[in-house]
Amino acid sequence: MHLTATTRIIDSMVRAFVSLGVVIVVVAAFNRVHTAEVATPRSETLPEPTAVGSSQCLGCHGTPDAKALTQPLAKDHWKYSATIFHAVDPHRQAYNALLSEKAVKMIAHLRRGDASYQDAQLEIRCLACHTTPAAASNPALRSDGISCEACHGPASLWLAPHTVEGFDRKIAGFRDLKLHAAATCASCHIGDGSDPVRDMNHDIIAAGHPALRDWKEPQQPGESDFSDLLSRYPKHWDSKAPLDNSRAFPLAWKELSKSRQVRKAPQPEFAEMDCIQCHRNLQPK
């Protein structure tokens, strides 16, 4: 009789522990499900687009065609667009300009006010515009100078996708020049607040750099300085494509002004003025 009572007690205790275990498992499972429901989903971090070099473009866009240099663009001009650019566009010589005697003299002038300037071919403030910006810190790609990616954007993420019909022109790294042509040019010819900083300032002009006055904002309604200057370059693009010009220059000046304030650059910035406004005795050489 005593043994039976003891058995019953043990049996009750076992049942209680089993029930408690079931409850714990259920609660734990509920917590996992509930946590999964309310947890903030992780966003995938995309890699930063990087430059790949113009050699990656020449395979499709570099068809040898001497006629392309002298005749109007054909419908399949994309096949030799890089051929034209590499052969006759003056932007291709931008890096070589940093190796010139004139560049050496400019750096010597700039060092009088700022001893941190390196030789032009190593100076990031020069490379920012005289090479593809995304390749300015990459010695292997610097000699490309202003290449395809300087205007079209670093191609590591869009090089392969852009060969497919229906290509998403909003993909990271790609710059749609049908929408942002003038703004892209202004970012170097005027400057912007990017990293590395591009700033066509008075110090650089005073040291001997061309002032690039042709890129100033149109002064009168209907003027189209950008389109006029662009027409002087050998076209490797669809000349019928619309080119923005209305807001690019005012916005470039605005963004550059903000960047100068953040960097505590000297104010006022005389590069925004014509030289003759101060140097009234200047005479052409």
Secondary structure, DSSP 4 states (H G I P E B T S, - for coil): -HHHHHHHHHHHHHHHHHHHHHHHHHHHHHHHHHHHHHSPPPPP-PPPP----THHHHHHH----GGGGTSPPPTTGGGSHHHHHHHH-GGGGHHHHTTSHHHHHHHHHHHHH-TT---TTT-HHHHHHHS-GGGTT-HHHHTT-S-HHHHH---TTTTTGGGSTT--TTSTT---HHHHHHHHHHHHHTEES-SS-EE--HHHHHTT----GGGSPPSSTT--HHHHHHTTSPP-S-TTS----SSHHHHHHHHHHHHHHHTT--SS-GGGS-GGGT-TT----
